[in-house]
Amino acid sequence: MGPTDFQRKRPNSFFNGSDGTGVRRMRNIRTLTGAQRIQWETDGYIVLEGALSQDEVAFFSDELDEVRKKPGYEPRPGELPRGHYGWVDHADDLNPDGFMDRRDLLTYHTAFRDLIDRPKVFDLIVDIMGPYILFSMSQAIVRASTDIFPGYTHTDGGEGLRRIRVTETSRPIAMKAMYLLSDVEGQDAGNFTVFPGSHLRRYPEDNSELTPHTPGAVQLEGKAGDCYLFSHALWHGPAPNHSGKGRKTLLYNYCQMFVRSYDLGQVPAYVGECTPRQRRLLGDLGYDFRPGSYFYVPEDQEEVIYGAAA
């Protein structure tokens, strides 16, 4: 089903936070449950089951099949330094179950933009991070089933941020929402792998190399539509995938406003098509940059972030 058909058939409230009549509703920001807050502070991640409907899963999965055929930012090992992405005509592997790592998804379809502040998920991000945040990056990853890839683990933010850790009571500097577009069952199926509690301390203490099979690693299972929220400081990464099928995911990163965006060097031109809250999350402060911007935020920041999605 193509995007046009999807938009025509989807209910009014599918992405836009409306009440089903097309009228956007004011809503209260949801907060973590007691159990979720304990898990976040203790383990550095939580799992939200059924964050996407099955129709949404199918839509985004189909979109990723099309995205890999289009130009965009992909890693270029051997051409660019580790962690950098370059512009390519299409993904190296055009097989829908083949490997893909695509950045900056928001230009491909408005649905990718609407996912920025999706109710229920975004509410919890704001509860965890507070209202002084930016949207930093979007990423689509397909982990191919292969005997070659051994998996790996890391922290987000590169070498510098790895040395900056938070306490149990601190807001995170950055965090991600990871949406599963594939069922992940059993072990070594491309599972999102975490080391619970590793966001709070130097880890590993003996400087040994961590892998998805190091003692203490937990390979999470999940259903398509589930969402993992996790801290930048948590050691995490993909397990090898021996499942016989590709594992598709979407990742959305959020950071405190004083942190540089991963994807965007400036406010993107498409913000004119976004809601006020999405524009703010994409760095549009309502005025041109001046010294102090993003450190000292607009007076209406809380109103915009805590307000309705429209």
C-alpha positions in Angstrom: 0.0 0.0 0.0 1.6 3.3 -1.1 1.7 6.5 1.0 -1.2 8.1 -0.8 -3.5 5.1 -0.1 -2.2 4.8 3.4 -3.0 8.5 4.1 -6.5 8.1 2.6 -7.3 5.0 4.6 -5.7 5.8 8.0 -8.0 7.2 10.7 -7.8 10.9 11.5 -6.1 10.2 14.8 -3.4 7.9 13.3 -0.4 10.2 13.6 -1.8 13.6 14.3 -3.0 13.3 17.9 -6.6 14.3 17.0 -9.7 13.1 18.7 -11.0 11.2 15.6 -12.9 14.2 14.2 -9.8 15.9 12.9 -9.8 18.4 15.7 -6.6 18.3 17.6 -7.1 17.9 21.3 -5.3 19.5 24.2 -4.0 16.7 26.4 -2.1 16.2 29.6 1.5 14.9 29.4 1.6 11.3 30.5 4.3 10.3 33.0 6.2 7.2 33.8 4.6 4.7 36.1 6.4 3.9 39.4 7.7 0.7 38.0 8.9 2.3 34.8 10.7 5.0 36.7 12.5 2.5 38.9 13.5 0.5 35.8 14.7 3.7 34.0 16.8 4.8 36.9 18.1 1.4 37.7 18.6 -0.2 34.3 18.8 2.8 31.9 16.0 1.6 29.6 12.3 0.8 29.5 10.1 -1.2 27.0 6.9 0.2 25.7 4.8 -2.6 24.2 2.6 -1.8 21.2 3.8 1.7 20.7 3.0 1.4 17.0 -0.1 -0.3 15.6 0.3 -3.1 13.1 -0.9 -0.9 10.3 1.8 1.6 11.2 4.4 -1.2 11.4 3.5 -2.3 7.9 3.5 1.3 6.6 6.9 2.2 8.0 8.4 -1.2 6.9 7.2 -0.6 3.3 8.6 2.9 3.5 12.0 1.6 4.5 12.0 -0.7 1.5 11.5 2.4 -0.7 14.0 4.5 1.2 16.8 2.2 0.5 16.3 2.8 -3.2 16.6 6.5 -2.8 19.5 8.9 -2.2 20.5 9.7 1.3 23.1 9.6 4.1 24.8 6.2 4.6 28.0 5.2 6.4 31.0 5.0 4.0 33.6 2.7 5.7 37.0 3.3 4.3 35.9 6.6 2.8 34.8 8.6 5.9 35.8 8.4 9.6 33.9 6.1 11.8 30.5 7.5 12.8 30.3 9.8 9.8 27.7 9.5 6.9 28.1 10.5 3.3 25.5 11.1 0.5 24.9 8.1 -1.7 22.5 7.4 -4.6 21.0 4.4 -2.8 21.8 1.8 -0.1 24.5 -0.7 -1.0 22.1 -3.6 -0.7 18.7 -3.2 -2.3 17.4 -6.5 -0.8 14.6 -5.5 1.6 16.1 -7.8 4.2 19.7 -6.7 3.4 21.7 -4.3 5.6 20.8 -0.7 5.6 21.8 2.3 7.8 20.1 5.5 6.7 20.1 8.8 8.5 17.9 11.9 8.3 14.6 10.3 7.5 12.4 13.3 7.8 12.6 14.3 4.2 11.1 11.1 2.9 7.6 11.3 4.3 5.6 13.4 6.7 4.9 10.3 8.8 8.5 10.3 9.8 8.2 13.9 11.0 5.0 13.1 12.9 6.8 10.4 14.8 9.0 13.0 16.4 6.4 13.9 19.0 4.2 10.9 18.9 1.8 11.0 21.9 2.5 8.3 24.6 6.1 7.9 23.6 7.1 11.6 23.4 5.2 12.2 26.7 7.5 9.8 28.5 10.6 11.3 26.8 9.6 14.7 28.1 9.0 13.3 31.6 12.5 11.8 31.6 14.4 14.6 29.9 12.4 17.7 30.8 11.1 20.3 28.3 14.4 21.9 27.2 15.1 19.4 24.5 15.8 19.2 20.7 15.3 16.4 18.2 18.8 15.3 17.2 18.6 12.5 14.7 16.5 9.9 12.9 17.9 6.6 11.7 16.6 3.5 10.0 18.6 0.3 10.5 18.0 -3.1 8.9 20.2 -5.8 10.4 20.6 -8.6 7.8 20.6 -12.2 8.7 24.2 -13.3 8.2 26.9 -15.5 9.7 29.5 -12.7 9.2 28.3 -9.9 11.5 29.3 -10.7 15.1 27.3 -7.8 16.7 28.9 -5.1 18.8 28.1 -2.8 21.8 28.8 0.9 22.4 27.5 4.1 24.1 26.1 6.9 22.1 27.8 10.3 21.6 31.3 9.1 20.7 34.4 9.1 22.9 33.7 12.3 24.8 30.1 11.6 25.9 31.1 8.1 27.0 33.1 9.8 29.8 30.1 11.8 31.0 27.7 9.8 33.1 24.6 10.7 35.0 23.4 9.9 38.5 20.1 8.3 39.4 18.5 11.7 39.9 19.9 13.4 36.8 18.2 14.2 33.5 20.0 12.4 30.6 22.0 14.4 28.2 20.5 12.4 25.4 18.3 9.4 24.8 16.7 7.4 22.0 13.4 5.8 21.1 13.9 2.6 19.1 10.8 1.3 17.3 10.8 -2.4 16.3 9.4 -3.0 12.8 10.1 -6.7 13.0 9.4 -9.4 15.6 12.5 -10.4 17.5 12.3 -13.8 19.0 14.9 -15.9 20.6 18.6 -15.0 20.9 21.0 -13.9 18.2 18.2 -12.6 16.1 19.6 -9.1 15.8 18.3 -8.4 19.3 18.8 -5.0 20.8 21.3 -5.9 23.5 21.9 -3.9 26.7 24.0 -4.0 29.9 21.5 -2.9 32.5 22.8 -0.3 34.9 25.9 0.5 32.8 24.7 4.1 32.3 25.6 4.9 35.9 29.2 4.0 36.2 32.4 3.4 34.3 31.8 0.2 32.4 33.4 -2.2 32.0 35.6 -1.4 35.0 38.5 -3.6 33.7 38.4 -1.9 30.2 37.7 -5.3 28.6 35.9 -5.4 25.2 32.2 -5.9 25.5 30.2 -8.0 23.1 26.5 -9.1 22.9 27.7 -12.3 24.6 29.7 -10.8 27.4 28.4 -11.8 30.9 25.8 -9.2 32.0 24.5 -8.6 28.4 20.7 -8.9 28.0 19.4 -9.6 24.5 15.9 -8.1 24.4 13.1 -9.8 22.6 10.0 -8.0 21.3 7.2 -7.7 18.9 6.9 -5.4 15.9 5.5 -2.1 17.2 7.3 -2.2 20.5 9.5 0.7 21.5 12.7 0.8 23.6 13.6 4.0 25.4 17.2 4.1 26.5 19.9 6.5 27.8 22.8 7.7 25.7 25.1 6.4 28.4 23.8 2.8 28.4 26.1 0.3 26.8 24.0 -1.3 24.0 24.2 -2.6 20.5 22.9 -5.3 18.1 23.4 -9.0 18.6 24.3 -11.1 15.6 21.3 -12.0 13.4 21.0 -15.7 12.6 17.2 -15.6 12.4 17.0 -16.0 8.6 15.2 -12.6 8.2 16.2 -8.9 8.4 15.5 -6.9 11.6 14.1 -3.5 10.9 14.1 -0.6 13.3 13.6 3.1 13.5 15.6 5.2 16.0 14.8 8.7 17.1 17.3 10.6 19.3 16.6 13.6 21.6 19.1 15.8 23.4 19.2 18.7 25.8 19.0 22.0 23.9 22.7 22.9 24.5 23.9 19.8 22.6 24.6 19.9 18.9 22.1 18.0 16.6 23.5 14.9 15.0 21.7 15.2 11.7 21.0 18.9 11.2 23.5 21.7 10.7 20.7 24.3 10.6 16.9 24.5 10.9 15.6 22.5 8.0 13.5 24.1 5.2 10.6 21.7 5.8 9.8 23.1 9.2 7.1 25.2 7.5 5.2 21.9 7.1 5.5 21.0 10.7 3.5 21.8 13.9 4.8 24.4 16.3 6.1 21.8 18.7 7.9 19.9 15.9 9.4 23.1 14.6 10.8 23.9 18.1 12.2 20.3 18.4 13.9 20.8 15.1 15.6 23.9 16.3 13.3 26.7 15.2 13.3 29.1 18.1 11.1 31.7 16.3 14.0 34.0 15.7 17.4 33.9 13.9 20.4 32.5 15.9 22.1 34.9 18.3 24.6 34.3 21.1 22.8 32.5 23.9 20.4 30.7 21.7 19.7 27.0 22.8 21.4 27.6 26.1 18.8 30.2 27.3 15.6 29.1 25.8 12.5 31.0 24.5 10.1 32.0 27.2 7.3 29.9 25.7 9.5 26.7 25.7 7.5 24.8 28.3 4.2 25.9 26.8 5.2 24.7 23.3 6.6 21.3 24.5 4.0 20.5 27.1 1.1 21.8 24.9 -1.0 20.1 22.3 0.7 18.4 19.3 -0.9 20.9 16.9 
